[in-house]
Every structure is written in C-alpha cells, then in structure tokens.
Amino acid sequence: MNTAEQFRAYLAALGLDEVADPELVETPQRYTEMLKELFAGLHEEPPEISTFPPPKSDAVHGPVLICATPFQSMCVHHLLPFFGTVDVAYQPDKEMVGFGSIGRIIDHFARRPQVQERMIAEITDYIQQTLNPRGLLVRLRARQLCMEMRGAKKTGELISLASRGALQEGEQRGQLLTQFQSAERAL
C-alpha cells in the first residue's frame, strides 16, 4: 500500500468519506505530495553557503545582522505547523556569508518534522561549523499551532536563543538582542 492509499484509509477511519464529500477524492495524493515538500530537509544535504573574505577596510569590523527571516515548519509531536522568524548576528573572522545562504540554511532545517529547540540548535551549529565566525547569536521566534489549536489553546510566541563564541555573553550580546527587537518592531 503506498502512502496515498494509507492516508485514504486513515481518512476513512476518521469517518471522512470521499463518496459523501467529493472534495476528498484527491486529498490523499495532495497530502502526500505536500508532506514530501514540507519534509524535503530530511532527504537533502544541507546547502553549501557562499562565503567571501571581509573587506580590508575598518568599515566592517562589527557584527553582521540578518533579521526577521521568515520560516515555516511542522511540529514533530503533532504534525501541526509552527512558523515565525529567525534573526542571525555573527562577528566575521576570516569569511563573511552571502545573505541568501542564511535563508537557505534556515529553510533546510525548517523542512523536516521539528521542534523549535532542535531547529535553532541545528541552524546555529551549521553556521558555526561552515562559517566559523568569532561569535554567533541566533534568535528564533515562533507561533506554535499545536499550542494554539489543542492543549493550552493559547496564542503566543515562543522565543529561543542560541549562541557561540564571543556572543555567548557580554555587552555586545545585549546590544544585538536589542537590535533584534528593534528590527521586529520596524516590520
């Protein structure tokens, strides 16, 4: 039995009948295709990131911020969506990264059944391993539909932080968190 047939049996077990509701006829195939797309990160290699040396001038010696990059993922516990934004700040060492690369990294790790805490760790670890910046700070803000639609039935954003190197503590970390919040309000 293929995945679409299994899902058709699941719908029947829920009492959803494609004879009574003809809109359901193609649902099993659409659903399985959607899951393949949403979970593509399980079967693809992480993206290669494009890097380049920092400018030789003193103009870029502080952290680089990429703020409010949107993502959508699926909760591994309930297979319901969670979505929000990711902010990344890093202090370059020998290389800088193209902004599009950060978005591809976020998308890759979001395209798998996931929990927010694991997703931020995977994003942070991958950026650290491939870019090796002097410091790295990542903030992930998300709405969890599993929390909103069942259980607590409350809305709210969950915020996770991860950091490496020089941005694990200190005044600059606090300044970057303030800049993340300012960028959030500007949207």
MITORKOL-631359 format. One line per 4 residues: their letters; for each residue x, y, z of N, C-alpha, C. Coordinates in nm, 3 decimals, decimal comma, m for minus. Each point is the difference from the previous one (the first is absolute). Layout:
// MITORKOL-631359
a = X Y Z X Y Z X Y Z ~ ...
This chain:
// MITORKOL-631359
mnta = 0,085 m0,117 0,000 m0,085 0,117 0,000 0,090 0,124 0,000 ~ m0,021 0,091 m0,095 0,082 0,120 m0,004 m0,052 0,104 0,100 ~ 0,073 0,109 0,014 m0,032 0,101 0,101 m0,138 0,060 m0,021 ~ m0,037 0,030 m0,125 m0,131 0,058 m0,027 m0,112 m0,097 0,039
eqfr = 0,019 m0,128 m0,028 m0,101 m0,100 0,038 m0,010 m0,011 0,152 ~ 0,114 0,007 0,068 m0,001 m0,004 0,146 m0,075 0,121 0,056 ~ 0,022 0,116 m0,061 m0,070 0,119 0,048 m0,149 m0,008 m0,030 ~ m0,036 m0,058 m0,112 m0,142 m0,021 m0,033 m0,065 m0,089 0,107
ayla = 0,069 m0,105 0,043 m0,051 m0,087 0,107 m0,010 0,077 0,131 ~ 0,095 0,086 0,027 m0,004 0,083 0,121 m0,123 0,091 m0,002 ~ m0,027 0,066 m0,114 m0,118 0,085 m0,011 m0,128 m0,081 0,023 ~ m0,004 m0,120 m0,056 m0,118 m0,086 0,019 m0,016 m0,035 0,148
algl = 0,111 m0,027 0,069 m0,007 m0,033 0,142 m0,052 0,118 0,083 ~ 0,023 0,122 m0,050 m0,051 0,120 0,067 m0,147 0,026 m0,034 ~ m0,054 m0,079 m0,093 m0,139 0,019 m0,042 m0,015 0,100 m0,112 ~ 0,110 0,033 m0,067 m0,004 0,092 m0,114 m0,013 m0,084 m0,127
deva = m0,109 0,019 m0,071 m0,035 m0,085 m0,113 0,006 0,081 m0,130 ~ 0,082 m0,044 m0,094 0,014 0,073 m0,126 m0,123 m0,014 m0,089 ~ m0,086 m0,096 0,028 m0,127 m0,010 m0,074 m0,095 0,109 0,050 ~ m0,007 0,017 0,133 m0,086 0,103 0,057 0,054 0,140 m0,025
dpel = 0,132 0,013 m0,006 0,062 0,130 m0,027 0,101 m0,016 m0,112 ~ m0,043 0,026 m0,125 0,090 m0,020 m0,115 0,126 0,086 0,004 ~ 0,002 0,104 0,084 0,123 0,082 0,013 0,115 m0,082 0,058 ~ m0,030 m0,112 0,064 0,103 m0,084 0,061 0,068 m0,095 m0,098
vetp = m0,053 m0,015 m0,121 0,051 m0,101 m0,093 0,150 0,014 m0,023 ~ 0,049 0,119 m0,023 0,143 0,022 m0,028 0,081 0,035 0,125 ~ m0,066 0,011 0,114 0,069 0,041 0,123 0,116 m0,093 0,038 ~ m0,015 m0,131 m0,005 0,114 m0,085 0,038 0,126 0,027 m0,084
qryt = m0,016 0,017 m0,130 0,116 0,027 m0,084 0,056 0,139 0,027 ~ m0,088 0,100 0,013 0,047 0,137 0,031 0,073 0,003 0,133 ~ m0,054 m0,071 0,098 0,060 0,000 0,134 0,139 m0,063 m0,002 ~ 0,014 m0,112 m0,066 0,131 m0,066 m0,003 0,102 0,084 m0,078
emlk = m0,043 0,068 m0,106 0,091 0,088 m0,074 0,042 0,118 0,087 ~ m0,095 0,054 0,077 0,031 0,110 0,090 0,103 m0,043 0,105 ~ m0,018 m0,119 0,058 0,095 m0,048 0,100 0,140 m0,018 m0,058 ~ 0,009 m0,049 m0,124 0,131 m0,015 m0,064 0,069 0,136 m0,010
elfa = m0,078 0,102 m0,036 0,056 0,135 m0,012 0,038 0,055 0,137 ~ m0,090 m0,012 0,098 0,026 0,055 0,133 0,116 m0,068 0,070 ~ 0,023 m0,127 m0,030 0,104 m0,077 0,069 0,121 m0,027 m0,089 ~ 0,019 0,081 m0,104 0,113 m0,019 m0,091 0,134 0,008 0,071
glhe = 0,008 0,073 0,111 0,125 0,013 0,074 0,049 m0,130 0,060 ~ m0,087 m0,102 0,006 0,042 m0,130 0,051 0,088 m0,075 m0,100 ~ m0,016 0,032 m0,128 0,065 m0,079 m0,104 0,101 0,078 m0,083 ~ 0,016 0,127 0,028 0,094 0,083 m0,075 0,121 0,031 0,088
eppe = 0,112 0,019 m0,065 0,119 0,044 0,072 m0,019 0,147 0,039 ~ 0,057 0,043 0,112 m0,007 0,143 0,034 0,061 0,084 m0,113 ~ m0,048 0,121 m0,017 0,050 0,082 m0,111 0,145 0,042 0,020 ~ 0,068 0,013 m0,111 0,133 0,060 0,007 m0,021 0,150 0,012
istf = 0,082 0,062 0,081 m0,015 0,144 0,015 0,112 0,072 m0,074 ~ m0,035 0,111 m0,060 0,100 0,078 m0,071 0,065 0,096 0,098 ~ 0,131 m0,005 0,003 0,076 0,087 0,090 0,097 0,084 m0,079 ~ 0,045 0,107 0,061 0,098 0,088 m0,061 0,078 0,068 0,113
pppk = 0,121 0,045 m0,029 0,078 0,065 0,106 m0,061 0,135 0,035 ~ 0,011 0,041 0,127 m0,052 0,131 0,037 0,082 0,111 m0,066 ~ m0,059 0,116 m0,017 0,076 0,111 m0,058 0,121 0,034 0,087 ~ 0,102 0,048 m0,062 0,123 0,031 0,073 m0,011 0,129 0,080
sdav = m0,102 0,081 m0,032 m0,015 0,127 0,073 m0,052 m0,026 0,141 ~ 0,006 0,103 0,081 m0,052 m0,008 0,137 m0,153 0,014 0,003 ~ m0,060 0,021 m0,117 m0,145 0,023 m0,005 m0,080 m0,118 0,054 ~ 0,049 m0,122 m0,020 m0,073 m0,118 0,047 0,086 m0,073 0,102
hgpv = m0,010 0,041 0,124 0,072 m0,072 0,105 m0,096 m0,048 0,107 ~ m0,123 0,049 m0,003 m0,100 m0,041 0,097 m0,084 m0,115 m0,053 ~ m0,103 m0,034 0,075 m0,085 m0,112 m0,040 m0,085 0,032 m0,123 ~ m0,036 m0,103 m0,070 m0,090 0,007 m0,115 m0,133 m0,058 0,047
lica = m0,110 0,070 m0,028 m0,133 m0,045 0,042 m0,087 m0,030 m0,121 ~ m0,070 m0,109 0,006 m0,102 m0,037 m0,098 m0,126 m0,022 0,084 ~ m0,097 0,088 m0,013 m0,114 m0,001 0,091 m0,130 m0,040 m0,068 ~ m0,085 m0,065 0,078 m0,139 m0,030 m0,035 m0,014 m0,083 m0,127
tpfq = 0,084 m0,101 m0,015 m0,013 m0,092 m0,113 m0,113 m0,098 0,033 ~ m0,106 m0,002 m0,082 m0,115 m0,086 0,032 0,027 m0,148 m0,026 ~ m0,071 m0,085 0,073 0,007 m0,144 m0,021 m0,135 m0,062 0,036 ~ m0,023 m0,120 m0,049 m0,114 m0,084 0,039 0,054 m0,140 0,018
smcv = m0,048 m0,068 0,105 0,041 m0,137 0,026 m0,119 m0,076 0,055 ~ 0,023 m0,129 0,031 m0,106 m0,084 0,055 0,049 m0,060 0,132 ~ m0,085 0,010 0,102 0,029 m0,058 0,130 0,007 m0,152 m0,012 ~ 0,108 m0,058 0,043 0,018 m0,145 m0,008 m0,095 m0,075 0,093
hhll = m0,048 0,067 0,105 m0,088 m0,066 0,095 m0,144 m0,014 m0,051 ~ m0,049 0,104 m0,071 m0,141 0,002 m0,040 m0,020 0,016 m0,151 ~ 0,108 0,020 m0,074 m0,005 0,026 m0,144 m0,092 0,118 m0,031 ~ 0,009 0,103 0,083 m0,066 0,126 m0,024 0,108 0,105 m0,024
pffg = m0,033 0,104 m0,076 0,100 0,101 m0,033 0,047 0,082 0,120 ~ 0,126 0,042 m0,008 0,048 0,111 0,080 0,078 0,089 m0,095 ~ m0,004 0,130 0,026 0,056 0,094 m0,097 0,039 0,128 0,072 ~ 0,091 0,073 m0,063 0,045 0,125 0,060 0,117 0,056 m0,075
tvdv = 0,096 0,054 0,076 0,117 0,063 m0,061 0,127 m0,043 0,074 ~ 0,109 0,011 m0,073 0,133 m0,029 0,056 0,087 0,124 m0,021 ~ 0,069 0,040 0,105 0,098 0,108 m0,006 0,139 m0,062 0,020 ~ 0,096 0,044 m0,078 0,136 m0,051 0,011 0,096 0,119 0,008
ayqp = 0,089 m0,003 0,097 0,108 0,098 0,010 0,130 m0,078 0,014 ~ 0,100 0,041 m0,077 0,130 m0,066 0,014 0,112 0,101 m0,014 ~ 0,110 m0,029 0,068 0,122 0,080 m0,013 0,091 m0,074 m0,096 ~ 0,024 0,056 m0,117 0,084 m0,070 m0,097 0,141 m0,021 0,053
dkem = 0,059 m0,108 m0,045 0,141 m0,025 0,026 0,072 0,009 m0,133 ~ 0,022 m0,114 m0,064 0,070 m0,001 m0,128 m0,094 0,009 m0,119 ~ m0,131 m0,025 0,025 m0,096 0,000 m0,111 m0,132 0,063 0,043 ~ m0,070 0,053 m0,101 m0,137 0,048 0,017 m0,088 m0,091 m0,085
vgfg = m0,129 0,007 0,023 m0,093 m0,087 m0,073 m0,099 0,085 m0,078 ~ m0,040 m0,051 m0,116 m0,105 0,066 m0,077 m0,132 m0,011 0,074 ~ m0,080 0,105 m0,002 m0,126 0,001 0,075 m0,095 m0,110 m0,045 ~ m0,002 m0,030 m0,129 m0,087 m0,106 m0,050 0,036 m0,136 0,058
sigr = 0,127 m0,019 0,033 0,043 m0,126 0,059 m0,066 m0,022 0,136 ~ m0,013 0,107 0,078 m0,064 m0,013 0,131 m0,144 m0,045 m0,018 ~ m0,072 0,058 m0,094 m0,138 m0,041 m0,027 m0,009 m0,146 m0,042 ~ 0,093 m0,046 m0,083 m0,001 m0,140 m0,043 0,027 m0,095 0,117
iidh = 0,087 0,040 0,090 0,028 m0,081 0,119 m0,127 m0,012 0,086 ~ m0,065 0,113 0,024 m0,123 0,000 0,080 m0,104 m0,090 m0,066 ~ m0,022 0,018 m0,129 m0,100 m0,081 m0,072 0,033 m0,149 0,008 ~ 0,126 m0,034 m0,015 0,038 m0,141 0,003 m0,040 m0,066 0,132
farr = 0,036 0,062 0,110 m0,029 m0,063 0,129 m0,147 0,013 0,040 ~ m0,072 0,095 m0,059 m0,145 0,011 0,026 m0,078 m0,106 m0,076 ~ 0,055 m0,052 m0,109 m0,072 m0,098 m0,083 0,022 m0,142 0,049 ~ m0,044 m0,023 0,122 0,001 m0,133 0,060 m0,089 0,006 0,124
pqvq = m0,057 m0,113 0,040 m0,074 0,002 0,126 0,097 0,044 0,110 ~ m0,040 0,095 0,082 0,099 0,071 0,079 m0,060 0,048 0,132 ~ 0,085 0,030 0,095 m0,036 0,080 0,115 0,086 0,126 m0,006 ~ m0,052 0,107 0,053 0,066 0,129 m0,010 0,141 m0,004 0,059
ermi = 0,014 m0,065 0,113 0,130 m0,003 0,068 0,106 m0,074 m0,083 ~ m0,039 m0,107 m0,067 0,094 m0,073 m0,084 0,032 0,081 m0,127 ~ m0,103 0,065 m0,055 0,021 0,077 m0,122 0,102 0,111 0,020 ~ m0,011 0,075 0,110 0,095 0,110 0,022 0,141 m0,056 0,023
aeit = 0,010 m0,113 0,069 0,132 m0,061 0,022 0,062 m0,045 m0,132 ~ m0,080 m0,060 m0,088 0,052 m0,045 m0,130 0,045 0,117 m0,086 ~ m0,079 0,106 m0,003 0,037 0,119 m0,078 0,130 0,059 0,054 ~ 0,006 0,017 0,131 0,117 0,061 0,063 0,125 m0,086 m0,020
dyiq = m0,013 m0,130 0,022 0,115 m0,089 m0,018 0,049 0,000 m0,144 ~ m0,092 m0,001 m0,095 0,041 m0,004 m0,141 0,072 0,129 m0,040 ~ m0,053 0,114 0,042 0,068 0,126 m0,031 0,137 0,004 0,066 ~ 0,009 m0,042 0,125 0,128 m0,001 0,071 0,102 m0,091 m0,070
qtln = m0,043 m0,120 m0,036 0,091 m0,096 m0,063 0,047 0,045 m0,138 ~ m0,090 0,061 m0,077 0,038 0,033 m0,138 0,064 0,138 m0,014 ~ m0,038 0,095 0,085 0,054 0,136 m0,011 0,111 0,026 0,102 ~ m0,009 m0,064 0,116 0,096 0,017 0,108 0,021 0,147 0,038
prgl = m0,109 0,070 0,033 0,015 0,140 0,039 0,059 0,011 0,141 ~ 0,046 0,120 0,034 0,050 0,023 0,137 m0,112 m0,009 0,102 ~ m0,119 0,041 m0,040 m0,116 m0,007 0,088 m0,126 m0,016 m0,084 ~ m0,100 m0,066 0,058 m0,125 m0,027 m0,071 m0,115 0,005 0,100
lvrl = m0,108 0,069 m0,038 m0,120 0,008 0,081 m0,120 m0,019 m0,091 ~ m0,087 m0,095 0,035 m0,118 m0,031 m0,080 m0,122 0,007 0,092 ~ m0,104 0,068 m0,048 m0,127 0,007 0,073 m0,111 m0,051 m0,092 ~ m0,082 m0,088 0,051 m0,113 m0,056 m0,075 m0,128 0,032 0,077
rarq = m0,092 0,068 m0,067 m0,132 0,033 0,058 m0,104 m0,076 m0,080 ~ m0,092 m0,069 0,069 m0,097 m0,080 m0,073 m0,134 m0,010 0,071 ~ m0,103 m0,008 m0,081 m0,133 m0,039 0,047 m0,011 m0,150 m0,022 ~ m0,055 m0,068 0,099 m0,014 m0,146 m0,004 m0,149 m0,034 m0,010
lcme = m0,045 m0,051 m0,115 m0,141 m0,031 m0,014 m0,042 m0,119 0,086 ~ 0,094 m0,085 0,038 m0,035 m0,108 0,092 m0,039 0,057 0,136 ~ 0,057 0,112 0,039 m0,036 0,065 0,125 m0,130 0,079 m0,016 ~ m0,023 0,056 m0,119 m0,115 0,084 m0,023 m0,128 m0,078 m0,031
mrga = 0,013 m0,115 m0,065 m0,117 m0,074 m0,047 m0,043 m0,111 0,095 ~ 0,088 m0,043 0,088 m0,032 m0,110 0,091 0,067 0,028 0,134 ~ m0,017 m0,086 0,095 0,066 0,018 0,129 m0,033 0,133 0,065 ~ 0,097 0,088 0,011 m0,016 0,129 0,067 m0,097 0,092 m0,074
kktg = m0,005 m0,013 m0,131 m0,085 0,086 m0,085 0,025 0,148 0,028 ~ 0,127 0,035 0,005 0,043 0,137 0,025 0,094 0,044 m0,110 ~ m0,013 0,125 m0,039 0,094 0,055 m0,097 0,119 0,059 0,075 ~ 0,107 0,013 m0,069 0,120 0,058 0,056 0,119 m0,042 m0,082
elis = 0,108 0,072 0,015 0,122 m0,035 m0,070 0,099 m0,063 0,096 ~ 0,063 m0,103 m0,046 0,108 m0,060 0,076 0,130 0,053 m0,058 ~ 0,090 0,039 0,086 0,128 0,057 m0,044 0,112 m0,090 0,049 ~ 0,088 m0,038 m0,093 0,117 m0,082 0,032 0,125 0,077 m0,041
lasr = 0,104 m0,015 0,078 0,130 0,063 m0,029 0,108 m0,106 m0,001 ~ 0,097 0,018 m0,089 0,119 m0,084 m0,001 0,119 0,089 m0,035 ~ 0,114 m0,027 0,060 0,117 0,082 m0,029 0,126 m0,084 0,009 ~ 0,103 0,051 m0,066 0,130 m0,065 m0,001 0,107 0,109 0,008
galq = 0,115 m0,039 0,049 0,118 0,087 m0,001 m0,020 0,130 0,077 ~ 0,048 0,109 m0,059 0,004 0,131 0,066 m0,138 0,058 0,031 ~ m0,106 m0,056 m0,056 m0,134 0,055 0,025 m0,080 m0,084 0,099 ~ 0,066 m0,084 0,075 m0,070 m0,080 0,101 m0,038 0,083 0,122
egeq = 0,071 0,110 0,022 m0,031 0,088 0,113 0,061 0,136 m0,028 ~ m0,028 0,093 0,088 0,063 0,131 m0,011 m0,090 0,109 m0,053 ~ 0,055 0,120 0,002 m0,075 0,119 m0,039 m0,044 m0,004 m0,146 ~ 0,087 m0,048 m0,087 m0,036 m0,002 m0,142 m0,119 m0,093 m0,025
rgql = m0,007 m0,111 0,071 m0,114 m0,091 m0,012 m0,130 0,074 0,033 ~ 0,001 0,074 0,111 m0,118 0,077 0,039 m0,038 0,104 m0,104 ~ 0,100 0,066 m0,058 m0,028 0,099 m0,105 m0,063 m0,066 m0,122 ~ 0,048 m0,118 m0,036 m0,055 m0,069 m0,116 m0,144 m0,045 0,025
ltqf = m0,028 m0,047 0,119 m0,137 m0,039 0,033 m0,093 0,120 m0,008 ~ 0,048 0,117 0,042 m0,079 0,123 m0,012 m0,023 0,034 m0,147 ~ 0,103 m0,018 m0,083 m0,016 0,027 m0,143 m0,099 m0,099 m0,064 ~ 0,002 m0,126 0,042 m0,099 m0,097 m0,049 m0,141 0,049 0,031
qsae = m0,021 0,050 0,123 m0,132 0,047 0,040 m0,039 0,126 m0,078 ~ 0,096 0,087 m0,026 m0,029 0,120 m0,080 m0,041 m0,037 m0,141 ~ 0,070 m0,096 m0,059 m0,034 m0,046 m0,136 m0,140 m0,061 m0,001 ~ m0,033 m0,072 0,107 m0,132 m0,063 0,014 m0,110 0,106 0,002
ral = 0,020 0,108 0,073 m0,100 0,107 0,009 m0,012 0,076 m0,131 ~ 0,108 0,007 m0,078 m0,001 0,076 m0,124 m0,082 m0,071 m0,109 ~ m0,024 m0,129 0,016 m0,073 m0,074 m0,103 m0,148 0,020 0,009
